[in-house]
Structures are given as C-alpha cells and as structure tokens.
Amino acid sequence: MPIHEKSLLDPNKVLTAEKLVIDGVDVSGHWNTMILPRTVADYDPDFQKTIRALPGGENVHRCWQCGSCTNSCTMYAINTDFNPRYWIYCTNLGLQSEIVKDKDIIWQCVSCNKCTNICPKDVRPEGVMKALAHWLEMEGHTPKSRSSMFDEEFTRQCIERGRIEDSEVMFKFFKASGEDVKALLTGGWLRVFIERMNNLPLLKAGRIGAFLARLPITGPLKMGWMMLFKPRTRSWARTGAVLAAYVEEQKRKAHAHG
C-alpha cells in the first residue's frame, strides 16, 4: 500500500544513509531513504460504520481517493493541514487516532460545498466533515460546540411544548455557553438589537414623529406575555412523548455504533 501522508510514518521506521551504494551503484541523494515495513494495529474496523450512521457520513465508503475534495477546498487553500481526502482515508481505514490528532482543525470547515459539488462518487465530503466533528464531540474529544448548546435548548422546548419561546431559547443558550448577558445588554450587540427592534435610534436622532408613528406596542406586550406564560401547542403531551422516545432511541443507536 502506498504511503499517502507523511504523518502516517513512524520516524523510527525511516532510515537515511548519507552514502548509499547498491550493487556498485551510488544511489545517494534522493534515493538514500528507506522505509522499514510497518504494521498498524491501533485501528477500528467498524469506525467507517460509525461515521456512516451519523448524518452526513452515509457515503464515506464510496471514496476512491481522487483528491478532488481537497483540491477544491476553501480551507485547504488557507491551511494545508485541512485535508478532507486524508480524513476520509483515515475513516475508511479505521484510524481514529489520526482523526483525533486533527480535532482542532476539522471544525474549520466553512460548508462551502465545493468538495461535495466536485466529488465524482457522491461522497458528500462536507457532510463527512460534519459527521466527524459530531463524532469528536460525542466521544468527548472536543468540548460541546455552541451550535449544539443552542440545538439542545431549541429541541428541549419543541419536545416539551411543541413550540419555542424566543427569549427563553436565547437566555438559556447564553447561560449554557457562558455569555455575560449583562455585558451584552449594557454595551453589546444585544443592546443594539433591542434598541433597533423598538425603533429607539429614531428617538435618539430626534425624529419624534417617526418614532411615534412606528412605536411598537403589541409586539413587546405579546413578547412579555409569552415570557411569563410559555406558549404550548394544544394536545401536545402525547406527540412530545413520542418525539422524546425517538430522540433517545437515536442516541442509543449512535452510541451502539460507537
């Protein structure tokens, strides 16, 4: 099997001679490096199945290593360590340790989908990157992402009530992600958002008539009411229970594959 990546080489297995003569022929220079035979034992033969069971990773087994994904990759143009082809290669070989080594850069995928559009085997590399990132988080190799924190709160409300309450989603997410809500309200983007939502820039600009003409009344009242009395879909209890059971079943299946 050809060695595709230098990172797969054990430095102790690489032998270099300053002067090398074979059968009377001097092969020093570019031909004086030899690689000893190696055996890879720390691989998981079911790792490919684990990634295929995650959303986005279903077609990882189709890859034939043409390199089109990496060649077209937006991030690879900036950071040559970001290599989708290599990670797909490692996934199909079951080399989990190689994926974990790059846990801090797999997340840099910007979902431009150039790799997916150019892939001749419909591997959908962008989806594989997301599946690998999900696996890293699921196995505790990386901290829980902010998007996962938001999704969990959003999903919790949907399952419990069939609807979400915007303010609760936002502030529960802020709490989970460690945001300083007070700082956001006093001088951050949240203050700007609230001011613009209530047309306060018009008032600050002295445009009293325009401010009064666009004075929001029902919106803030409705929002305040929902903050106190959480919206709920009628007859949701049974549906919510079914959804909750389905989510737990999917979690068990994912961990079973892992």
N, C-alpha and C positions, 0 to 999 in steps of 0.2 A: 504494500500500500504506500503511495507517495505521501511525503510529509507536506501538508498544506500550510501549516503555520509554525513559525519558529517557536512560539510559546509552548508548543507540544513537545519540544525537545528537552530532554534532561541534559543539562550542561555536562554532567559526569559521563554521558554516553558519547560526547563529541570529542574525537581525538584529532589533534592537529600536529603535523610534523613540519619543522622548518625546512628540512631537506628530506625529500622522499623519492627514492629510486625503485622502480618496479621492473623486474626483468631487464635491467640495464638501461631503462628509460627514466630520465629525470622528469617527474611529474609535480615538482614543487610549484608553489604559487596557488592558482585557483583549484588545483586538483589534490591538494595535500590535506584535505579534511575528510575524515571518515566517521560515519555514524554507526555505533555498535547496535546490534539487534536489541529490540526492546519488547517488553510485554506489558500491556496495560491491564491492570486487574481492578482498579477502582472505578468501575463503570456500572451503570444500572440498565440492564437490558429492557426494562419496562418504562424507562424515562420518556421515550417517544410517545407511548400510550398515555402517560400522564399529561403531557402537553397537548396531545390531540383531544383530550377530554375537556380542555379549557376553551372558552370562547376565543376564536381567532386562530387556534393552533390545529384545527381539524386536518389541514392539508400538508402539514410539515413533512410527512413521509414521502411526498411527491418530488422533493428537491433532487436535482441531479447535479448540483454544484456548478452551474454555469457561471455564476458570479454576477449576473445582470443586476441583482438587487443591490449589492454593494457598490457596483459601478455607477448606479443611478442615484445612490443615497445622498440626500441633502446633508446629513450629519457627517457622513464619511468624508465629504469634501472639506469639512472643517476639522474633523478629528479622525485620523486614520485608524484609531483603535476601535472606532464604532464600526463593526463589521457584521452585518446581518447574515451573510453567507456562512461565516465561521461559526456563529452561534447556532444556526440551523444544522450545520455539520455536526457540532458537538451534541446537539439534541438527538439526532438520529443515531449517534454512536453511544448515547447514554452517559456522556461525560459531564455529569452535574457539576463537578468541582470547577470545570472550566467556565461554566455559566456563572457560578458564584464569584469567581475571580473578577468578573466584569459587572458585578451587581450595581456599581455606582455609575455606569455609563449606558446600560441597556435602557434606562429610563429616559435617556435624552432623545428618543425617537419623537419626531415632531408630527407624525401621521400625515406626511405629505402624500403618501401612497404612490410615489414614483416607482418604488420597488414592486408594489402589487400590480401596477399597470403594465410593467415591462416583463414580469415573470412569465416565461413560456409554459410553465407547468401548473399555473394557478395555485401556487403555494400560499399566496397572500402573506408575504413576509411581514408586512405591517401588523397583521393580526398575530403572527407568531411572536413578534416583539412584545405585544401587549400580553400575550399568554405567558411568556417567560417572566415579564415583570410581575404579573399576577402570582405566578408560582413562587417567585422570590419573596414576595410579601406574605403569601400564605404559609410558607415554611419558616418565616421569621428571620430570613437572611437580610431583609431590609425593613425599616420601620413602616408602619401603616401610612400610606400616602394621604394627602389632604383630600384628594378626589374620593378615596374610599371612605374617609370620615363623613364627607358630605353625602355620599350614596347611602351609607348606613342609616343616617338620620332621616333622609328622604324616604327610604324604604320602610323604616320603622313606622313612620306616620301613615304611609299608604296602607300597610298591613293592618295597623290598629284601627284606623278610622276611614280608610278609603279616600281620604283627601289629605292635603297638607295645609299647614298654616305657615305662611311665608316667614313671618317674624320668628316663629319657633324654630324653623329649619335653620335660619341664618344664625341665631344666637346660640343654639345647641352646637352648630358647626364651629362657631368661634370658640366656644368653651373647649370642645374636643381638640381643636388644633392649637390651643394656647394663645389665641389672639388677645391683644389688650383692647377690649371693647371700649373702655373709657377713652383711650387714646384715639381710637377710630371716630368716636362721637365728638370729641373736642377739637381734633385737628386733622383727622384722616379723611380717607375717601368716603367713609360712611356719612360724615357730616355734610360733605358736598352733595352726596346723593340725596339726603333728606331735604336739604335746602332747595335743591332743584326740583324735587318732587312736589314741594309745596310752593314753588314759584317765588321763593324768598329773594333770588337775585333781582327780580323786578322791583321789589320793595327797597332793596339796598340801593338800587340805581335811581330811586326817587320816582319811579313810574307807578304812582299810587293807583291811577285809573286802571292801568293794565293789570296790576296785581289784584285789585278788587274784582275786575271782570273775570279773572281766571282763578279766583280764590277757591281752593279745593275745600269742600265741606263734607260731602257724602263719603268720599274716599277715605280720609283719615278716620271718620266715625265708624265706617264699616271695618277698617283695619283694627281699630281699638276694640270693637265688639268681638271680633274673631280672636284677638289675643286673650280675651277673658273667657269666651265660650268657643272652644275649639270646634271647627266645622267637621261634620261627620256625615258620611253617605248613609242614607236610610237602609235599614236591614242589612248592614254590612257584617255583622258578627260572624255569620256562617262563612261568607266569602273570605273574610280575613283569616279565619282559622284554616281554611283550605290552602290559602296562599302561604301562610306561615309553615304549614306542614310540607308544602312543596319546596320552599326555600331550605328547610332543614334537610330534606331528602337530597337535594342537590349538593349541599355541603358535605353530607356523609359520602356521597359518591366521589366527590373531588378528593376527599381525604383518603378514601379507599384506593383510588388510583395512585395517590402519592405514596 
